[in-house]
């Protein structure tokens, strides 16, 4: 099975989307980022949740409507109970294990990248997530969609494997422990 990587941009106070699911807060920090450039070469498929898909679909800026602003052209899967009509996306229903397996087969030995807090949490709960890549942007949002939220349960331990800078953005790479 392909390695599963949660790839996300986060505000300094821990939000991956702002109030009202806004994404424009991350604009202005788009200097060249060699971590993203290198990762793009290693992605075989993207798996997102329906909420993440819906947020992207209604963004005014076209770069927020497709994974990596259109720089990624591989298979995109969305886990949902109600599939809209979008020929550029494969909609899956069922459990997270089956969705990751389907995306993994399509990834051809490359990463399956996870978009969205809920799908990432499901992957963590099912012990399917291998790594986390976080780009920390120096902005405080105060509200929005948290990186990770879970009522009860054991903490999830991560191990820092790499830190780098790209302009004002701090890149963190972490492995899921256990």
ZASE-797467 format. One line per 5 residues: for each residue x, y, z of C-alpha. Coordinates in Angstrom, 1 decimal. Last residue first. Example, Ala and Ser with C-alpha at 12.3 -4.5 7.8 and 13.67 -1.06 7.14 Angstrom:
BEGIN
13.7:-1.1:7.1  12.3:-4.5:7.8 $
***
This chain:
BEGIN
3.0:3.7:16.5  4.5:7.1:15.9  3.1:9.2:13.0  6.0:10.8:11.2  6.4:14.5:11.1 $
7.5:17.0:8.4  7.3:20.7:9.3  7.7:23.6:6.9  7.9:27.1:8.3  6.5:29.8:6.0 $
7.9:33.4:6.1  10.3:32.8:3.2  10.5:29.1:2.7  11.9:27.6:5.9  12.7:24.0:6.8 $
12.1:21.5:9.5  12.4:17.7:9.2  11.7:14.4:11.0  9.6:15.5:13.9  8.0:12.5:15.6 $
4.2:12.4:16.2  2.2:11.0:19.0  -1.6:10.9:18.8  -3.2:11.4:22.2  -5.6:8.7:23.3 $
-9.3:9.0:23.1  -11.7:11.7:24.0  -13.3:14.2:21.7  -11.2:14.8:18.7  -10.0:17.9:17.0 $
-7.1:18.4:14.7  -6.0:21.2:12.4  -8.9:23.3:13.6  -11.4:24.8:11.2  -12.0:28.5:11.8 $
-11.4:30.9:14.6  -8.6:33.2:16.0  -6.9:33.6:12.7  -3.4:34.3:13.8  -1.0:34.6:10.9 $
2.6:33.4:10.4  1.9:30.5:8.0  2.9:27.0:9.2  3.2:24.5:6.3  2.4:21.1:7.7 $
3.5:17.7:6.3  2.1:14.7:8.3  3.3:11.2:7.8  2.2:7.5:7.9  -1.6:7.7:8.3 $
-3.6:4.4:8.1  -3.9:3.7:11.9  -7.7:3.6:11.6  -8.2:6.5:14.0  -5.4:8.4:12.2 $
-7.1:7.9:8.9  -10.4:9.0:10.2  -8.8:12.1:11.7  -7.2:12.8:8.3  -10.5:12.4:6.6 $
-12.1:14.9:9.1  -9.3:17.5:8.9  -9.2:17.8:5.1  -6.8:16.8:2.4  -5.0:13.5:2.5 $
-2.1:12.8:0.1  -1.7:9.2:-1.2  2.0:9.1:-1.9  3.6:7.2:-4.8  3.6:3.5:-5.4 $
1.1:3.7:-8.3  -1.2:6.2:-6.6  -4.3:4.6:-8.2  -3.9:1.5:-6.0  -3.4:3.7:-2.9 $
-6.5:5.8:-3.7  -8.7:2.6:-3.7  -7.0:1.3:-0.5  -7.4:4.7:1.2  -11.1:4.7:0.3 $
-11.6:1.1:1.4  -10.0:1.8:4.8  -11.9:5.1:5.2  -15.3:3.4:5.1  -17.9:3.6:2.4 $
-18.6:6.0:-0.4  -16.2:7.2:-3.1  -16.4:10.0:-5.5  -13.9:10.1:-8.4  -13.1:13.7:-9.4 $
-12.5:15.5:-12.7  -16.0:14.5:-14.1  -17.8:16.5:-11.4  -21.5:15.6:-10.9  -22.2:15.7:-7.2 $
-21.7:12.5:-5.0  -23.7:12.2:-1.9  -22.3:9.9:0.9  -18.8:11.3:0.5  -15.1:10.4:0.3 $
-13.5:12.4:-2.5  -10.9:11.0:-4.8  -8.5:12.9:-7.0  -6.4:11.1:-9.6  -3.3:12.8:-11.0 $
-2.9:16.3:-12.4  -1.2:18.2:-9.6  -0.2:21.7:-10.4  -3.9:22.7:-10.7  -3.7:25.2:-7.8 $
-2.2:22.5:-5.6  -5.4:20.5:-5.7  -8.1:22.3:-7.6  -10.6:25.0:-6.6  -8.2:27.1:-4.5 $
-6.1:28.3:-7.4  -9.4:29.4:-9.1  -9.9:32.3:-6.6  -13.6:32.7:-5.9  -13.7:29.6:-3.7 $
-17.0:27.6:-4.0  -15.5:24.3:-5.2  -12.6:24.4:-2.7  -15.0:24.5:0.3  -17.2:21.8:-1.2 $
-14.2:19.5:-1.8  -12.9:20.0:1.8  -16.4:19.3:3.1  -16.7:16.2:1.0  -13.5:14.7:2.3 $
-10.2:14.5:0.4  -8.0:11.8:-1.1  -5.3:12.8:-3.5  -3.3:10.4:-5.7  0.2:9.7:-6.9 $
2.1:12.4:-5.1  6.0:12.2:-5.3  6.7:14.9:-7.8  4.4:17.3:-5.9  6.4:16.7:-2.7 $
9.6:18.1:-4.2  7.9:21.3:-5.3  6.1:21.6:-1.9  9.3:21.2:0.1  11.1:23.6:-2.4 $
8.8:26.4:-1.5  9.0:29.4:-3.8  7.3:32.3:-2.1  3.6:32.1:-1.8  3.1:33.8:1.6 $
0.9:36.5:0.2  -2.2:34.4:0.2  -2.7:32.1:3.2  -5.5:34.2:4.6  -7.5:33.7:1.4 $
-8.7:30.3:2.5  -12.0:31.2:4.1  -14.1:28.3:5.6  -16.6:30.8:7.1  -13.9:31.7:9.7 $
-10.5:30.5:8.6  -9.4:27.2:7.2  -6.5:25.1:8.4  -6.5:26.6:11.9  -3.8:26.0:14.6 $
-2.9:29.4:16.1  0.1:29.8:13.8  -2.1:29.3:10.8  -2.0:25.9:9.0  -1.3:24.6:5.5 $
-1.9:20.9:5.1  -0.5:17.7:3.7  -1.6:14.5:5.4  0.5:11.7:4.0  -0.4:8.1:3.3 $
2.4:5.8:2.1  1.2:3.5:-0.7  0.0:0.0:0.0 $
***
